[in-house]
Amino acid sequence: MNLLNGAGFNNLQGALHAAEMRQRVIANNVANADTPKFKRSEVLFEELLEERMGNGKPRLAGVRTNSRHIPIRQSSASIPDAKVVTDETSMMNNNENNVDIDREMSLLAKNQLSYNFYVQQMSHDIKMMRIAIEGRG
């Protein structure tokens, strides 16, 4: 089994990918803040991951080593793809644009903090695996 294929590490990779995508989407929103009829977009990932994981409730999952074994509620090990959704319903300006530049800038700062956390956590996890493999203390 590959140490980097665990559920936690895969979730972290998915979150990192979502943060990268969110950066591009927010930058696009900011760039089009004055474009008439432009509708802002956002990235959904954490909500989809929480839904996939059962809202934080632990699920029992059995491993079948023989085809005759009865399956025990297999949990989905796949990570959901981040999804871009566009808000077509709201309107902020007279030009039918719905980008609030202050909100976008705060979302950008929040996303940057999240991205930095994900990178640091991933780096820490890899460092701990390297220490365990090399046998150093």
Contacts in CASP RR format, 6 or more apart in sequence:
PFRMAT RR
TARGET T0000
AUTHOR 0000-0000-0000
METHOD contacts of the structure
MODEL  1
MNLLNGAGFNNLQGALHAAEMRQRVIANNVANADTPKFKRSEVLFEELLE
ERMGNGKPRLAGVRTNSRHIPIRQSSASIPDAKVVTDETSMMNNNENNVD
IDREMSLLAKNQLSYNFYVQQMSHDIKMMRIAIEGRG
3 9 0 8 1.000
3 129 0 8 1.000
4 126 0 8 1.000
4 129 0 8 1.000
7 77 0 8 1.000
9 122 0 8 1.000
9 125 0 8 1.000
10 77 0 8 1.000
10 79 0 8 1.000
11 49 0 8 1.000
11 79 0 8 1.000
12 118 0 8 1.000
12 121 0 8 1.000
12 122 0 8 1.000
12 125 0 8 1.000
13 79 0 8 1.000
13 122 0 8 1.000
14 45 0 8 1.000
14 49 0 8 1.000
14 79 0 8 1.000
14 82 0 8 1.000
15 45 0 8 1.000
15 46 0 8 1.000
15 49 0 8 1.000
15 114 0 8 1.000
15 118 0 8 1.000
16 115 0 8 1.000
16 118 0 8 1.000
16 119 0 8 1.000
16 122 0 8 1.000
17 82 0 8 1.000
18 43 0 8 1.000
18 45 0 8 1.000
18 46 0 8 1.000
18 82 0 8 1.000
19 111 0 8 1.000
19 114 0 8 1.000
19 115 0 8 1.000
19 118 0 8 1.000
20 115 0 8 1.000
21 43 0 8 1.000
21 45 0 8 1.000
21 82 0 8 1.000
21 84 0 8 1.000
22 42 0 8 1.000
22 43 0 8 1.000
22 45 0 8 1.000
22 82 0 8 1.000
22 107 0 8 1.000
22 111 0 8 1.000
23 108 0 8 1.000
23 111 0 8 1.000
23 112 0 8 1.000
23 115 0 8 1.000
25 41 0 8 1.000
25 42 0 8 1.000
25 43 0 8 1.000
25 84 0 8 1.000
26 104 0 8 1.000
26 107 0 8 1.000
26 108 0 8 1.000
26 111 0 8 1.000
27 108 0 8 1.000
28 41 0 8 1.000
29 40 0 8 1.000
29 41 0 8 1.000
29 99 0 8 1.000
29 104 0 8 1.000
30 99 0 8 1.000
30 101 0 8 1.000
30 104 0 8 1.000
30 105 0 8 1.000
30 108 0 8 1.000
32 38 0 8 1.000
32 97 0 8 1.000
32 99 0 8 1.000
33 97 0 8 1.000
33 99 0 8 1.000
33 101 0 8 1.000
33 104 0 8 1.000
34 95 0 8 1.000
34 97 0 8 1.000
35 97 0 8 1.000
36 95 0 8 1.000
36 96 0 8 1.000
36 97 0 8 1.000
37 95 0 8 1.000
37 96 0 8 1.000
37 97 0 8 1.000
38 97 0 8 1.000
38 98 0 8 1.000
38 99 0 8 1.000
39 86 0 8 1.000
39 87 0 8 1.000
39 88 0 8 1.000
39 97 0 8 1.000
39 98 0 8 1.000
40 86 0 8 1.000
40 87 0 8 1.000
40 98 0 8 1.000
40 99 0 8 1.000
40 104 0 8 1.000
41 84 0 8 1.000
41 85 0 8 1.000
41 86 0 8 1.000
41 87 0 8 1.000
42 84 0 8 1.000
42 85 0 8 1.000
42 87 0 8 1.000
42 107 0 8 1.000
43 82 0 8 1.000
43 83 0 8 1.000
43 84 0 8 1.000
43 85 0 8 1.000
44 82 0 8 1.000
44 83 0 8 1.000
44 84 0 8 1.000
44 85 0 8 1.000
45 80 0 8 1.000
45 82 0 8 1.000
45 83 0 8 1.000
48 80 0 8 1.000
48 81 0 8 1.000
48 82 0 8 1.000
48 83 0 8 1.000
49 79 0 8 1.000
49 80 0 8 1.000
50 56 0 8 1.000
51 80 0 8 1.000
52 76 0 8 1.000
52 78 0 8 1.000
52 79 0 8 1.000
52 80 0 8 1.000
53 59 0 8 1.000
53 75 0 8 1.000
59 73 0 8 1.000
59 75 0 8 1.000
60 72 0 8 1.000
60 73 0 8 1.000
61 72 0 8 1.000
61 73 0 8 1.000
61 74 0 8 1.000
61 75 0 8 1.000
62 71 0 8 1.000
62 72 0 8 1.000
62 73 0 8 1.000
62 74 0 8 1.000
64 71 0 8 1.000
87 98 0 8 1.000
90 98 0 8 1.000
91 97 0 8 1.000
91 98 0 8 1.000
92 98 0 8 1.000
92 99 0 8 1.000
92 100 0 8 1.000
131 137 0 8 1.000
END
